[in-house]
Amino acid sequence: MDHLLLGRRFFLAVASIAATLAVAASAAPARAQAGGSATADPMIVTAKLVEIPTKFPPDDLYDYAFVMKYEVVGGPMDKQTILVAHYKPKQPRSKIKEKHTSGKLRSFNQGDTHKLKLTADLKKVWKGDLIDEYAATDRKSVRYWCLEADPA
């Protein structure tokens, strides 16, 4: 009889822990961002393109995303530097028919300010090649996927 009672208590303890974890996992989605703040995903920011690390590769060779450096000038993470991956940056955003990329931005020029809709779930959105010149010196920063890019 004692074994049965202990078994039930163990089962209830495990069930309680599982329920607590399930509630925590289903809470409103938030991502830990650079600087330790949590922001809802996706998020919209205004950001200045501060660096395009190399020349964009030709679009006709393969599908790729390219990581660029921005300084946020409005919205969540204001004044922070972020790394953002853009799908085929040589193409105007309106010409891209992929569901993971949209917007009205025609070209990427260092110094321009963009309104960006971002997600921290880059690996869920993009499974293809990622050209990331920052990977050698910065492996810890989040790489955001740009869902939508517009002129600011």
C-alpha positions, -999 to 999 in steps of 0.1 A, spaced: 0 0 0 29 24 8 44 18 -27 11 27 -43 8 60 -23 44 69 -31 38 61 -68 7 84 -68 27 112 -51 55 109 -76 30 109 -105 13 140 -91 47 158 -86 58 150 -122 24 161 -135 26 193 -116 61 201 -129 49 193 -165 19 215 -162 41 244 -149 65 240 -178 36 239 -203 21 271 -189 56 288 -191 61 277 -227 27 289 -238 32 324 -224 32 353 -249 62 349 -272 93 369 -262 128 367 -273 159 377 -253 175 405 -273 209 420 -272 213 440 -240 191 415 -221 157 430 -229 128 409 -240 107 420 -270 77 404 -286 84 386 -319 80 398 -346 90 434 -338 91 466 -358 121 490 -356 135 519 -374 172 514 -380 201 530 -398 221 506 -420 256 512 -407 276 485 -425 273 463 -455 304 441 -449 312 430 -484 298 432 -520 265 413 -525 270 380 -545 252 375 -578 216 365 -574 216 340 -603 240 316 -586 219 305 -556 194 315 -530 210 332 -500 205 357 -472 230 384 -464 237 398 -429 241 435 -424 247 457 -394 221 483 -382 218 508 -354 183 510 -341 170 546 -340 134 539 -330 113 512 -315 123 482 -293 161 481 -287 166 518 -294 203 528 -297 214 491 -300 234 476 -328 218 446 -344 226 421 -372 199 416 -398 197 389 -425 181 400 -458 170 376 -485 187 384 -519 195 421 -511 202 430 -547 165 427 -556 139 452 -547 117 438 -519 85 442 -540 100 418 -567 105 390 -543 77 365 -542 89 344 -513 65 345 -483 93 353 -459 103 386 -475 83 417 -484 84 455 -484 89 486 -506 126 490 -502 143 491 -536 180 489 -526 203 487 -496 227 516 -492 250 522 -462 237 552 -442 200 548 -452 173 544 -426 148 516 -429 116 505 -412 121 468 -405 98 440 -394 121 414 -377 120 380 -362 146 364 -340 136 330 -354 160 332 -384 166 294 -384 129 287 -385 123 311 -414 155 305 -435 171 271 -441 193 282 -470 228 297 -473 236 326 -450 264 350 -458 275 363 -424 309 381 -424 304 388 -387 304 351 -377 342 350 -373 343 378 -347 307 377 -332 291 344 -326 269 355 -297 247 383 -312 213 373 -324 208 373 -362 174 387 -370 155 378 -401 140 407 -419 104 399 -428 96 433 -443 118 463 -452 106 497 -461 122 531 -465 118 551 -432 
